[in-house]
Amino acid sequence: MNITILGTGAWGTALGMHFSLHNHRVAMWTHNAVHAKTMQETRQNERYLPNFRLPDNLNIYTDMREALVDSELVLVVTPVVGLRASVELLQQNGGGHLPILTACKGFELDTGLLTFQVVKEVLPENDKIGVLSGPSFAQELAKQLPCAVCLASENGAWINQLTHQLNTTVMRLYANEDVIGVSVGGAVKNVMAIATGLSDGLGYGLNARAALVTRGLAEITRLAVAMGAQPKTMMGLAGMGDLILTCTGALSRNRKVGLGLAEGKTLHQVLKEIGHVAEGVPTIEEVHNAAAKYQIDMPVTDMLFQLVRNELAAQDVVDRLMQREPKSE
């Protein structure tokens, strides 16, 4: 299959490498001409995913029309903040009819839309829109270590076919028609990873970590169901699976945010040191707004919302959660 990937960050590069290594032709696009030239010449992404050689059948473009030549599938792997502009540019360059998967996780700022909903709003006539989500770190996929993720879409026939076309011995794919559940799970787990990193950084131990992950899953499920998802989706790869990985894995950017805040660093300092987009940070406010809209209780999110607004000290977040009135599970 001929695949076009929009975005040359760590995850986009890892996906491009993976599909190239499994006999697909991949064209990657970025608006950054210097970055594209460097990647094409050095055959690696030194900035975001260093020490991995790009396969010979993977090429990088700054001209989107060139990147779309003979394309059969588009993966949008930009940060969520750049998603709408990238899809609009895709449409302007004649690719709006192509099947599209978003592989970024979060809610669009201000609109509160999930990634697939943003694409649907820009391309209302396109009936092949979905998401790729699940527990997966870019570095491990680049090493070709095994993982399992979901492909989700309201178009069941298409997403089942695509799952069979893209499935490999390294990345096992599972089709899912609950695209809302898969999207919410992928977005909100980043918020919970910040909370877990904060707890770990403050030395609260493994018991506290287990409590945060478990109650975090309860929050994610309440929001997902309120938005129209199936509860069982939260027990799968895009819910519990992605949550566990992001909250406990050393490679998790969002967990690193929590660890940095626990050290007393400012949010600006932490994000600068990470050097990559940590989607959980802007997602906190959008999830907080969604909880208010659907009138559901999300205490972990609420405490983090107060923290990033400098209304609450890092040391007080877990204390406040522990002091809440006892409830039935």
NUBA-513214 format. One line per field, with one value per atom (N, C-alpha, C): x, y, z; residue in one letter; residue number from 1; atom name. Coordinates in steps of 0.001 Angstrom, whole numbers, plus 500000, padded with zeros to 6 digits. Layout:
east	[X ...]
north	[Y ...]
up	[Z ...]
residuo	[A ...]
num	[NUM ...]
atomo	[CA ...]
# end
This chain:
east	[500841 500000 500880 500447 501140 500551 501370 500916 501599 500808 501353 501182 502259 502227 502478 501529 501682 502242 503470 504121 505370 506452 507730 508281 507376 507809 508228 508418 508888 507891 506608 505612 505358 505285 505113 506275 507483 508673 508681 508324 508289 507267 506108 505096 505583 506228 506757 507799 508690 509704 509060 508097 507457 506795 505961 505241 506191 507250 508253 508938 509250 509929 509032 507722 506783 506138 506971 506645 505588 505432 504586 505490 505039 505811 505299 506203 505803 506407 505548 505982 505605 506591 506326 506372 505486 505423 505634 506390 506530 506603 506118 506213 507601 508423 509752 510776 511166 512060 513436 513963 515282 515251 514218 514080 513949 513141 512950 514264 515002 516273 517275 517324 518254 517895 516608 516175 516482 516208 516417 517906 518752 520195 520877 520501 521160 520505 519278 518492 518191 517979 517476 516819 516018 515369 516128 517209 518098 517401 516415 515768 514789 513968 512892 513049 513776 513944 515339 516368 517750 518162 519237 519894 519101 518159 517436 517550 518010 518145 516807 516463 515220 515344 514356 514398 514491 515024 515242 513940 512851 511567 510712 511352 510672 511316 510504 511026 510272 510930 510381 510186 509038 508682 508201 508356 507727 506599 506546 505457 504415 503251 502255 501738 501637 501159 502115 503394 504364 504199 503976 503819 502554 501584 500301 500228 501266 501242 500999 499936 499557 499194 498955 498644 497305 497274 496051 495543 496362 495993 496817 496165 496863 496797 497955 498030 498417 497592 497897 498501 499803 500534 501183 500508 500936 500452 500960 500303 498851 497990 496568 496378 497223 497086 497266 497981 498190 497319 496416 495598 494694 493915 492933 493633 494697 495419 496004 496487 497068 496005 494823 493736 493210 493147 492733 493728 495009 496039 495944 495625 495408 494285 493204 492072 492465 493206 493622 494539 495245 496171 495589 494273 493593 493537 493808 493798 492648 491657 490548 489672 489758 488928 489583 490864 491614 491218 491297 491081 492082 491613 492446 492374 493537 493639 494365 493829 494586 495348 496595 497408 497953 497195 497503 496364 496648 495689 495382 494103 493727 492423 492070 490904 491401 490725 491100 490791 491744 491553 490377 489631 488479 487234 487345 486153 485842 486865 486668 486401 486634 486380 487492 487121 488099 488731 489853 490608 489801 489088 488328 487182 486659 485575 486077 487314 487921 488021 488489 488634 487262 486267 484910 484349 484679 484181 484807 486095 486783 486393 486198 485920 484600 483474 482186 481771 482324 481949 482792 483849 484748 484152 483921 483314 484340 485631 486682 487634 487165 487916 487997 489193 489348 490533 490835 491958 492809 494088 495022 495425 495166 495444 495698 496456 496746 498101 498480 499737 500951 501663 502776 503731 504995 506036 506797 507153 507824 509139 509949 511269 511155 510175 510035 509538 508628 508183 509325 510137 511292 512267 512369 513209 512549 511290 510498 510241 509947 509487 507971 507404 505978 505055 503936 502902 501549 500498 499140 498369 497701 496950 495617 494770 493445 493397 492626 492174 490673 490188 488770 488125 486895 486129 484653 483809 482378 482088 482999 482867 483475 482660 483145 483748 483114 483608 485003 485189 486494 487562 487254 488291 488681 487759 488105 489033 488746 489598 490992 491050 492336 493156 492495 493183 493909 493255 493896 495040 494888 495924 497186 497036 498176 498741 498046 498502 499854 500761 502075 502418 503527 503991 504562 504794 505317 504200 503309 502190 500882 500354 499083 497948 497043 495965 494619 493810 492453 491477 490478 489464 488439 487935 486969 486071 484768 483840 483466 483940 483685 484770 484694 485753 485760 484618 484586 485344 485059 485731 487230 487649 489072 489745 489080 489647 489725 488678 488683 489741 489834 490841 492243 492532 493853 494157 493135 493338 493512 492595 492547 493605 494088 495151 496389 496611 497757 497629 496390 496150 496478 496020 496252 497738 498474 499912 500647 500182 500780 500559 499352 499043 499887 500058 500833 502302 502829 504206 504414 503428 503492 503565 502721 502703 504028 504523 505802 506941 506928 507988 508005 506833 506736 506995 507249 507607 506449 505248 504090 503982 504795 504879 503958 504085 503361 501887 501531 500114 499356 499967 499328 499240 500304 500279 499123 498959 497879 496514 496384 495117 494817 495830 495626 495282 495969 495686 494254 493861 492519 491431 491597 490590 490643 491826 491930 491112 491160 490366 488880 488484 487075 486663 487553 487248 487132 488089 488073 486788 486393 485184 483944 483849 482672 482542 483663 483609 483287 483966 483755 482299 481719 480324 479384 479664 478833 478869 479990 480131 479611 479170 478563 479355 480413 481254 480679 481221 480866 481813 481289 482165 483242 482935 483891 485148 485038 486211 487295 486876 487849 488617 488144 488860 489877 489938 490801 492069 492678 493971 493954 492909 492861 492469 491978 491636 492674 492429 493321 494740 494889 496224 497072 496528 497276 497508 496527 496652 497808 497877 498941 500315 500450 501744 502178 501274 501627 501877 501187 501357 502596 503094 504196 505471 505380 506543 507524 508795 509835 509917 509402 509464 508304 507363 506167 506490 506193 506429 505529 504278 503331 503668 504140 504613 505802 506672 507825 507384 506256 505733 505427 504737 504417 505658 506638 507891 508602 508595 509239 508534 507210 506442 506672 506847 507103 508440 509374 510683 510633 509479 509338 509604 509797 510039 508728 508845 507654 507253 506000 505525 506336 506677 507480 508840 509473 510777 510685 509671 509502 509325 508452 508180 509407 510165 511382 512396 512529 513477 513069 511769 511293 511569 511328 511651 510685 509662 508618 507268 506252 504904 504407 503909 503249 501766 500993 499594 498725 499156 498344 498177 499137 499078 497901 497783 496607 495309 495420 494219 493558 494328 493755 492578 492769 491696 490501 490749 489641 488852 489546 488846 488068 488658 487960 486676 486757 485579 484533 485007 484086 483370 484098 483483 482367 482614 481586 480392 480688 479620 478711 479310 478520 478144 478542 478189 478609 479892 480427 481604 481839 482866 484210 485217 486559 487564 487692 488523 490006 490581 491999 492245 491410 491517 491337 490380 490105 491314 491968 493147 494292 494482 495541 495219 493962 493535 493913 493683 494064 495580 496291 497754 498356 497935 498529 498113 497052 496627 497247 498182 498881 497938 496829 495884 496107 497001 497244 498703 499371 500761 500834 501939 502102 501937 502465 502413 500988 500085 498725 497767 498163 497238 496792 497754 497393 496709 497172 496537 495062 494764 493365 492536 493127 492398 492112 493080 492909 491911 491722 490825 489381 489129 487760 486835 485569 484585 484532 484541 484475 483214 483376 482260 482283 481189 481167 481913 482574 483323 482371]
north	[498808 500000 501247 502285 503564 504436 504811 505524 506885 507912 509247 509582 510014 510385 511874 512573 514009 514203 514725 514916 514064 514662 513945 513981 513890 513752 512316 511976 510640 509561 509759 508725 508606 509719 509669 508965 509245 508611 507116 506740 505318 504567 505167 504526 504425 505489 505461 504377 504251 503206 501825 501655 500346 499892 500753 500351 500178 500969 500797 499444 499045 497765 496570 496830 495740 495905 496334 496304 497298 498399 499490 500636 501402 502573 503783 504462 505549 506878 507889 509264 510082 510724 511568 513035 513832 515264 516097 517185 518177 519557 520557 521933 522511 521831 522320 521858 522751 522387 521945 522598 522241 520838 520556 519227 518151 518411 517436 517166 518210 518064 517260 517563 516853 515367 515070 513674 512922 513557 512905 512634 513563 513430 512494 512594 511773 510415 510268 509033 508697 509744 509522 510802 510660 511820 512158 512912 513210 514018 514806 515690 514943 514087 513472 511972 511273 509829 509433 509864 509637 508171 507874 506549 505438 505813 504821 505205 504296 504572 504422 505383 505320 504320 503471 502521 503245 502563 503181 503553 502825 503106 504098 504907 505984 507303 508238 509529 510677 511813 512964 514116 514782 515863 517092 518255 519469 519914 519339 519584 518496 518873 517862 517144 517832 517164 516036 516259 515204 514039 514351 513307 512490 513048 512374 511591 511625 510908 509410 508875 507453 507010 507952 507589 506861 505853 505092 505245 505869 506068 507215 508076 509181 508984 509060 509060 510465 511079 512403 512232 512538 512295 513595 514701 515996 516117 517077 517372 517778 517590 517901 519361 520249 521671 521945 521077 521270 520401 519644 518684 519348 520317 520934 521579 522324 522992 521971 520845 519804 519169 518921 518320 519309 520575 521598 521676 521575 521584 520328 519216 517972 518148 518758 519009 519943 520986 521951 521337 520264 519610 518356 518239 517172 515829 515783 514502 514316 515173 515110 513891 513205 512015 510740 510797 509602 509108 507799 507277 507908 508270 509006 508370 508181 507798 508910 509326 510210 509342 509692 508948 509887 510961 511881 511783 512090 511826 513091 513427 514599 515192 516324 517106 518394 518855 520133 521260 522157 523290 524147 524646 525532 524796 523947 523241 522016 521403 520187 518963 519060 517933 516891 515624 514555 514604 513924 514075 513673 512548 512120 513082 513741 514706 515962 516332 517475 517159 515952 515555 515524 514976 514919 516308 517254 518618 519267 518987 519552 518813 517490 516654 515897 516591 515955 514884 514894 513912 512641 512647 511492 510471 509242 508217 507208 507509 506616 507415 507657 508423 507596 507464 506669 507120 506335 506646 505402 505620 504579 504947 504054 504373 503099 503228 502078 502215 501257 501340 501131 502213 502120 503294 502999 504013 504005 505182 505314 504551 504683 504038 502524 501942 500490 500016 500768 500389 500520 501574 501756 500590 500017 498830 497549 497682 496536 495540 496094 495290 495147 494017 493761 494673 495035 495822 495486 495968 495772 497072 497530 498781 498606 499620 499594 500488 500052 500924 501056 502269 502469 503432 503122 503984 503618 504582 504295 503440 503453 502653 501276 500354 499046 498222 498227 497423 497877 499191 499723 499438 499681 499548 498079 497166 495742 495357 495864 495602 496186 497420 498086 497366 496862 496119 494914 494204 493049 493477 494611 495074 495544 496122 496720 495868 494810 493968 493327 493284 492672 491820 491129 490318 491174 492453 493376 494207 494739 495539 494794 494172 493464 494478 494459 495435 494802 495546 495128 496176 495756 496676 496986 498215 498635 499704 499565 500554 501624 501474 502469 503539 504373 505361 506432 506707 507677 507116 505870 505260 505167 504737 504616 505992 507008 508362 508963 508794 509343 508643 507320 506584 507074 507281 507740 509150 509979 511373 511534 510948 511228 510459 509352 508626 509493 510456 511354 512239 512632 513424 512602 511360 510484 510156 510122 509859 511005 512239 513377 513233 512846 512657 511544 510452 509329 509699 510421 510884 511809 512644 513549 512751 511748 510898 510150 509581 508859 509797 511002 511957 512438 512453 512876 511718 510533 509382 508730 508816 508235 506720 506128 504676 503995 502677 501870 501730 501740 501669 502870 504035 505260 505242 504727 504638 503752 502596 501686 502335 503081 503764 504807 505589 506626 506029 504960 504326 503788 503142 502550 503606 504623 505681 506537 506618 507314 506620 505292 504527 504765 504895 505179 506532 507526 508850 508806 508130 508020 507359 506308 505567 506426 507175 508041 509051 509670 510658 510000 508887 508214 507794 507201 506754 507941 509029 510231 510780 510563 511063 510076 508900 507943 506681 506438 505250 504030 502864 501610 501379 501048 500841 499785 498742 497652 498107 499174 499690 500116 500613 501095 499953 498737 497577 497023 497608 497099 497903 497741 498345 499871 500474 501938 502563 501749 502248 501832 500689 500213 499980 499418 499131 500373 501386 502627 503366 503280 503941 503350 502029 501373 501742 501670 501970 503408 504346 505753 506175 505527 505881 505256 504180 503455 503412 503643 503504 504655 504333 505360 506262 505810 506599 507591 507549 508391 509864 510700 512140 512746 512298 512881 512502 511285 510894 511773 512088 512946 514348 514812 516117 516089 515036 514914 514807 514041 513902 515245 516018 517328 518292 518284 519163 518791 517497 517043 517564 517854 518391 519887 520486 521907 522771 522158 522913 523522 524623 525191 524340 524458 523703 524061 525331 525775 525090 525019 524360 522887 522229 520791 520521 521281 521056 521364 522371 522711 521584 520992 519901 518657 518377 517199 517355 518527 518810 518229 517561 517004 517509 517367 517726 516698 517169 516310 516655 515863 516208 516302 515663 515693 517084 517975 519313 520126 520335 521064 520275 518942 518114 518318 518686 518859 519832 520978 521974 521490 520837 520359 519262 518377 517327 517945 518939 519651 520285 520893 521511 520468 519319 518246 517680 517545 517044 517976 519278 520252 520174 520022 519949 518750 517594 516373 516120 517041 517000 515677 515343 514138 514502 513653 513894 513359 514229 513827 514499 513998 514670 514742 513696 513739 514860 514907 515967 517338 517455 518748 519239 518327 518720 519160 518448 518825 520160 520402 521677 522822 522637 523659 523801 522685 522712 523519 523253 523939 525412 525753 527158 527851 527134 527651 527976 527242 527413 526380 525445 524347 523931 523666 523219 521731 521320 519911 518979 519364 518516 518331 519234 519186 518350 517982 517290 515955 515093 513772 513896 514845 515044 515390 516271 516669 515472 514660 513488 512506 512329 511386 511889 513209 513785 513893 513449 513514 512609 512920 512138 510705 509708 508301 508018 507149 506804 505311 504814 503439 503400 502281 502195 502003]
up	[500000 500000 500000 499321 499314 500421 501384 502575 502661 502943 503188 504659 505293 506705 506829 507457 507701 509103 509186 510472 510587 511049 511149 512569 513559 514936 515203 516461 516822 516406 516709 516421 514917 514221 512778 512103 512563 511997 512289 513517 513878 513035 512823 511977 510535 510054 508694 508527 509488 509450 509465 510361 510510 509211 508644 507433 506247 506207 505154 505268 506482 506711 506415 506323 506046 504667 503725 502301 501840 502573 502102 501658 500680 500250 501025 501717 502608 502166 502098 501861 503088 503687 504850 504449 505046 504730 505987 505844 506892 506252 506968 506457 506687 507497 507853 506817 505924 504824 505315 506343 506866 507459 508221 508831 507757 506738 505660 504930 504619 503911 504747 506041 506935 507017 507173 507255 505963 504838 503548 503308 503723 503477 504468 505750 506769 506941 506421 506546 507998 508805 510151 510652 511707 512311 513583 513422 514545 515640 515265 516231 517134 516558 517334 517581 516727 516901 516424 517147 516704 516780 516038 516068 515396 514541 513746 512271 511460 510022 509325 508472 507711 506571 506362 505241 503900 502919 501607 500909 501214 500550 501328 502173 502892 502466 501988 501538 502197 502322 503032 502052 502160 501242 502013 501389 501903 500973 499785 498841 499060 499577 499897 498662 497545 496325 495921 496088 495790 496762 498021 499034 498809 498093 497883 496574 495772 494491 494728 494124 494221 495641 496543 497929 498034 498913 499165 500595 501437 502843 503409 504210 504867 506375 507030 508488 508934 509757 510273 511658 511779 513023 513501 513253 513785 515227 516000 517274 517013 518003 517815 517427 517943 517639 516146 515441 514012 513136 513745 512993 511963 512381 511472 510270 510525 509437 508469 508991 508133 507248 507812 507027 505994 506352 505387 504235 504554 503515 502653 503280 502543 501525 501949 501066 499922 500236 499216 498168 498563 497643 497003 497035 496304 496992 498326 499025 499986 499915 500864 500729 499585 499363 499875 500220 500599 501991 502236 503587 504556 505747 506699 508079 508689 510094 510841 511978 512850 513844 514095 515062 516122 516373 517466 518477 519736 520807 521584 521665 522437 521947 522521 522115 521474 520450 519852 520830 520984 521880 521422 522363 522168 521679 520639 520162 521006 521627 522397 521548 520235 519340 519439 519293 519183 517801 517630 516382 515151 515217 514045 513754 514797 514605 513904 514174 513466 511980 511659 510260 509578 510260 509694 509442 510309 510133 508903 508662 507498 506219 506326 505154 505335 505319 505616 504607 503399 502376 502448 503232 503328 504299 503834 504690 505208 505021 505515 506401 507626 508611 509892 510436 511644 512472 513507 514381 514604 514835 515266 516683 517642 519032 519821 520901 521743 522402 523235 523980 523084 522819 521863 522038 522270 522316 520997 520510 519221 519180 520240 520242 520124 520789 520746 519384 518769 517430 516434 516586 515700 515830 517006 517222 516732 516301 515843 516978 518153 519273 519170 519564 519342 520146 519533 520205 519587 520220 519699 519877 518818 518864 518138 518251 517618 516387 515409 514330 514519 514650 514947 513964 513603 512698 512782 512474 512365 511145 510173 508952 509210 509710 510120 508999 507830 506706 506288 506199 505792 506835 508119 509142 509326 509114 509171 508021 506841 505683 505885 506391 506601 507672 508682 509738 509167 508248 507610 506687 506027 505102 505818 506997 507688 508824 509203 510309 509976 510974 510785 511999 511912 513031 514153 513885 514904 515521 514693 515185 514902 515936 515789 515897 514938 514876 515225 515936 516285 515785 515030 514522 515612 515600 516607 515999 516166 515630 516656 517891 518926 518858 517847 517613 518706 519309 520415 521612 521976 523112 522924 521741 521445 521507 521001 520986 522385 523170 524530 525382 525252 526003 525696 524413 524008 524468 524585 524975 526480 527248 528682 529462 528934 529646 529822 528936 529071 530309 530622 531826 533062 533059 534207 534373 533274 533349 534037 533835 534532 536031 536417 537838 538441 537706 538209 538329 537352 537431 538616 538874 540025 541326 541449 542642 542808 541724 541786 542164 541575 541845 543283 543902 545301 546258 545707 546536 547259 546675 547355 547205 546343 546298 545302 545255 544277 544611 545886 546251 545698 545855 545359 543841 543201 541739 541279 541898 541530 541735 542820 543090 542014 541641 540628 539266 538889 537601 537590 538676 538748 538756 539594 539637 538373 537787 536508 535437 535424 534458 534683 535949 536243 535676 535800 535244 533725 533101 531637 531172 531856 531471 531622 532721 532917 531787 531415 530339 529002 528707 527424 527249 528289 528217 528053 528764 528636 527209 526514 525144 524106 524565 523639 523391 524186 523991 524698 524355 525007 526189 527377 528542 528309 527549 527360 526612 525828 525113 526086 527247 528235 528895 528721 529262 528267 527088 526032 525847 524669 524374 524453 523908 523852 525176 526124 527441 528457 529099 530147 529645 528445 527920 527772 527119 526899 528217 529114 530414 531220 531291 532057 531500 530174 529565 529844 529631 529744 531192 532126 533538 534162 533575 534214 533389 532087 531216 531333 531380 531507 530280 529137 527906 527778 528719 528642 528868 527887 528019 529093 529125 530072 531505 531707 533036 533443 532480 532754 533178 532643 533061 534551 534991 536406 537269 536819 537568 537715 536635 536675 537600 537575 538461 539920 540184 541550 542075 541168 541557 541827 541600 541840 540628 539489 538258 537752 537010 536388 535191 534782 533624 532387 532248 531105 531101 532256 532356 531963 532480 532232 530743 530098 528678 527820 528216 527478 527580 528754 528950 528174 528107 527374 525880 525345 523953 522939 523396 522529 523025 522202 522629 523638 524778 525769 525714 524975 524686 525938 527033 528243 528826 528580 529176 528626 527309 526823 526992 527098 527235 528590 529612 530954 530926 530317 530303 529504 528363 527537 528245 528970 529719 530877 531526 532599 532071 530894 530287 529902 529396 529010 530229 531349 532578 533036 532913 533284 532332 531041 530033 530269 530571 530749 532204 533080 534503 535152 534977 535585 536495 537489 538484 537986 537877 537470 538406 539631 540640 540298 539691 539341 538328 537319 536308 536931 537844 538478 539275 539997 540774 539861 538752 537811 537146 536881 536296 537224 538519 539498 539582 539433 539502 538351 537120 535973 535923 536638 536739 537962 538608 539786 540941 541012 542107 543206 542940 543866 543746 544867 544853 544531 543921 543538 544735 545870 547060 547594 547187 547728 546894 545645 544748 545336 545689 546211 547565 548396 549703 549543 548602 548375 547899 547040 546539 547675 548567 549674 550711 550766 551766 551283 550065 549547 550371 550353 551119 550615 551525 551091 550282 549268 548383 548085 547520 547027 545691 545407 544156 542988]
residuo	[M M M N N N I I I T T T I I I L L L G G G T T T G G G A A A W W W G G G T T T A A A L L L G G G M M M H H H F F F S S S L L L H H H N N N H H H R R R V V V A A A M M M W W W T T T H H H N N N A A A V V V H H H A A A K K K T T T M M M Q Q Q E E E T T T R R R Q Q Q N N N E E E R R R Y Y Y L L L P P P N N N F F F R R R L L L P P P D D D N N N L L L N N N I I I Y Y Y T T T D D D M M M R R R E E E A A A L L L V V V D D D S S S E E E L L L V V V L L L V V V V V V T T T P P P V V V V V V G G G L L L R R R A A A S S S V V V E E E L L L L L L Q Q Q Q Q Q N N N G G G G G G G G G H H H L L L P P P I I I L L L T T T A A A C C C K K K G G G F F F E E E L L L D D D T T T G G G L L L L L L T T T F F F Q Q Q V V V V V V K K K E E E V V V L L L P P P E E E N N N D D D K K K I I I G G G V V V L L L S S S G G G P P P S S S F F F A A A Q Q Q E E E L L L A A A K K K Q Q Q L L L P P P C C C A A A V V V C C C L L L A A A S S S E E E N N N G G G A A A W W W I I I N N N Q Q Q L L L T T T H H H Q Q Q L L L N N N T T T T T T V V V M M M R R R L L L Y Y Y A A A N N N E E E D D D V V V I I I G G G V V V S S S V V V G G G G G G A A A V V V K K K N N N V V V M M M A A A I I I A A A T T T G G G L L L S S S D D D G G G L L L G G G Y Y Y G G G L L L N N N A A A R R R A A A A A A L L L V V V T T T R R R G G G L L L A A A E E E I I I T T T R R R L L L A A A V V V A A A M M M G G G A A A Q Q Q P P P K K K T T T M M M M M M G G G L L L A A A G G G M M M G G G D D D L L L I I I L L L T T T C C C T T T G G G A A A L L L S S S R R R N N N R R R K K K V V V G G G L L L G G G L L L A A A E E E G G G K K K T T T L L L H H H Q Q Q V V V L L L K K K E E E I I I G G G H H H V V V A A A E E E G G G V V V P P P T T T I I I E E E E E E V V V H H H N N N A A A A A A A A A K K K Y Y Y Q Q Q I I I D D D M M M P P P V V V T T T D D D M M M L L L F F F Q Q Q L L L V V V R R R N N N E E E L L L A A A A A A Q Q Q D D D V V V V V V D D D R R R L L L M M M Q Q Q R R R E E E P P P K K K S S S E E E]
num	[1 1 1 2 2 2 3 3 3 4 4 4 5 5 5 6 6 6 7 7 7 8 8 8 9 9 9 10 10 10 11 11 11 12 12 12 13 13 13 14 14 14 15 15 15 16 16 16 17 17 17 18 18 18 19 19 19 20 20 20 21 21 21 22 22 22 23 23 23 24 24 24 25 25 25 26 26 26 27 27 27 28 28 28 29 29 29 30 30 30 31 31 31 32 32 32 33 33 33 34 34 34 35 35 35 36 36 36 37 37 37 38 38 38 39 39 39 40 40 40 41 41 41 42 42 42 43 43 43 44 44 44 45 45 45 46 46 46 47 47 47 48 48 48 49 49 49 50 50 50 51 51 51 52 52 52 53 53 53 54 54 54 55 55 55 56 56 56 57 57 57 58 58 58 59 59 59 60 60 60 61 61 61 62 62 62 63 63 63 64 64 64 65 65 65 66 66 66 67 67 67 68 68 68 69 69 69 70 70 70 71 71 71 72 72 72 73 73 73 74 74 74 75 75 75 76 76 76 77 77 77 78 78 78 79 79 79 80 80 80 81 81 81 82 82 82 83 83 83 84 84 84 85 85 85 86 86 86 87 87 87 88 88 88 89 89 89 90 90 90 91 91 91 92 92 92 93 93 93 94 94 94 95 95 95 96 96 96 97 97 97 98 98 98 99 99 99 100 100 100 101 101 101 102 102 102 103 103 103 104 104 104 105 105 105 106 106 106 107 107 107 108 108 108 109 109 109 110 110 110 111 111 111 112 112 112 113 113 113 114 114 114 115 115 115 116 116 116 117 117 117 118 118 118 119 119 119 120 120 120 121 121 121 122 122 122 123 123 123 124 124 124 125 125 125 126 126 126 127 127 127 128 128 128 129 129 129 130 130 130 131 131 131 132 132 132 133 133 133 134 134 134 135 135 135 136 136 136 137 137 137 138 138 138 139 139 139 140 140 140 141 141 141 142 142 142 143 143 143 144 144 144 145 145 145 146 146 146 147 147 147 148 148 148 149 149 149 150 150 150 151 151 151 152 152 152 153 153 153 154 154 154 155 155 155 156 156 156 157 157 157 158 158 158 159 159 159 160 160 160 161 161 161 162 162 162 163 163 163 164 164 164 165 165 165 166 166 166 167 167 167 168 168 168 169 169 169 170 170 170 171 171 171 172 172 172 173 173 173 174 174 174 175 175 175 176 176 176 177 177 177 178 178 178 179 179 179 180 180 180 181 181 181 182 182 182 183 183 183 184 184 184 185 185 185 186 186 186 187 187 187 188 188 188 189 189 189 190 190 190 191 191 191 192 192 192 193 193 193 194 194 194 195 195 195 196 196 196 197 197 197 198 198 198 199 199 199 200 200 200 201 201 201 202 202 202 203 203 203 204 204 204 205 205 205 206 206 206 207 207 207 208 208 208 209 209 209 210 210 210 211 211 211 212 212 212 213 213 213 214 214 214 215 215 215 216 216 216 217 217 217 218 218 218 219 219 219 220 220 220 221 221 221 222 222 222 223 223 223 224 224 224 225 225 225 226 226 226 227 227 227 228 228 228 229 229 229 230 230 230 231 231 231 232 232 232 233 233 233 234 234 234 235 235 235 236 236 236 237 237 237 238 238 238 239 239 239 240 240 240 241 241 241 242 242 242 243 243 243 244 244 244 245 245 245 246 246 246 247 247 247 248 248 248 249 249 249 250 250 250 251 251 251 252 252 252 253 253 253 254 254 254 255 255 255 256 256 256 257 257 257 258 258 258 259 259 259 260 260 260 261 261 261 262 262 262 263 263 263 264 264 264 265 265 265 266 266 266 267 267 267 268 268 268 269 269 269 270 270 270 271 271 271 272 272 272 273 273 273 274 274 274 275 275 275 276 276 276 277 277 277 278 278 278 279 279 279 280 280 280 281 281 281 282 282 282 283 283 283 284 284 284 285 285 285 286 286 286 287 287 287 288 288 288 289 289 289 290 290 290 291 291 291 292 292 292 293 293 293 294 294 294 295 295 295 296 296 296 297 297 297 298 298 298 299 299 299 300 300 300 301 301 301 302 302 302 303 303 303 304 304 304 305 305 305 306 306 306 307 307 307 308 308 308 309 309 309 310 310 310 311 311 311 312 312 312 313 313 313 314 314 314 315 315 315 316 316 316 317 317 317 318 318 318 319 319 319 320 320 320 321 321 321 322 322 322 323 323 323 324 324 324 325 325 325 326 326 326 327 327 327 328 328 328 329 329 329]
atomo	[N CA C N CA C N CA C N CA C N CA C N CA C N CA C N CA C N CA C N CA C N CA C N CA C N CA C N CA C N CA C N CA C N CA C N CA C N CA C N CA C N CA C N CA C N CA C N CA C N CA C N CA C N CA C N CA C N CA C N CA C N CA C N CA C N CA C N CA C N CA C N CA C N CA C N CA C N CA C N CA C N CA C N CA C N CA C N CA C N CA C N CA C N CA C N CA C N CA C N CA C N CA C N CA C N CA C N CA C N CA C N CA C N CA C N CA C N CA C N CA C N CA C N CA C N CA C N CA C N CA C N CA C N CA C N CA C N CA C N CA C N CA C N CA C N CA C N CA C N CA C N CA C N CA C N CA C N CA C N CA C N CA C N CA C N CA C N CA C N CA C N CA C N CA C N CA C N CA C N CA C N CA C N CA C N CA C N CA C N CA C N CA C N CA C N CA C N CA C N CA C N CA C N CA C N CA C N CA C N CA C N CA C N CA C N CA C N CA C N CA C N CA C N CA C N CA C N CA C N CA C N CA C N CA C N CA C N CA C N CA C N CA C N CA C N CA C N CA C N CA C N CA C N CA C N CA C N CA C N CA C N CA C N CA C N CA C N CA C N CA C N CA C N CA C N CA C N CA C N CA C N CA C N CA C N CA C N CA C N CA C N CA C N CA C N CA C N CA C N CA C N CA C N CA C N CA C N CA C N CA C N CA C N CA C N CA C N CA C N CA C N CA C N CA C N CA C N CA C N CA C N CA C N CA C N CA C N CA C N CA C N CA C N CA C N CA C N CA C N CA C N CA C N CA C N CA C N CA C N CA C N CA C N CA C N CA C N CA C N CA C N CA C N CA C N CA C N CA C N CA C N CA C N CA C N CA C N CA C N CA C N CA C N CA C N CA C N CA C N CA C N CA C N CA C N CA C N CA C N CA C N CA C N CA C N CA C N CA C N CA C N CA C N CA C N CA C N CA C N CA C N CA C N CA C N CA C N CA C N CA C N CA C N CA C N CA C N CA C N CA C N CA C N CA C N CA C N CA C N CA C N CA C N CA C N CA C N CA C N CA C N CA C N CA C N CA C N CA C N CA C N CA C N CA C N CA C N CA C N CA C N CA C N CA C N CA C N CA C N CA C N CA C N CA C N CA C N CA C N CA C N CA C N CA C N CA C N CA C N CA C N CA C N CA C N CA C N CA C N CA C N CA C N CA C N CA C N CA C N CA C N CA C N CA C N CA C N CA C N CA C N CA C N CA C N CA C N CA C N CA C N CA C N CA C N CA C N CA C N CA C N CA C N CA C N CA C N CA C N CA C N CA C N CA C N CA C N CA C N CA C N CA C N CA C N CA C N CA C N CA C N CA C N CA C N CA C N CA C N CA C N CA C N CA C N CA C N CA C N CA C N CA C N CA C N CA C N CA C N CA C N CA C N CA C N CA C N CA C N CA C N CA C N CA C N CA C N CA C N CA C N CA C N CA C N CA C N CA C]
# end
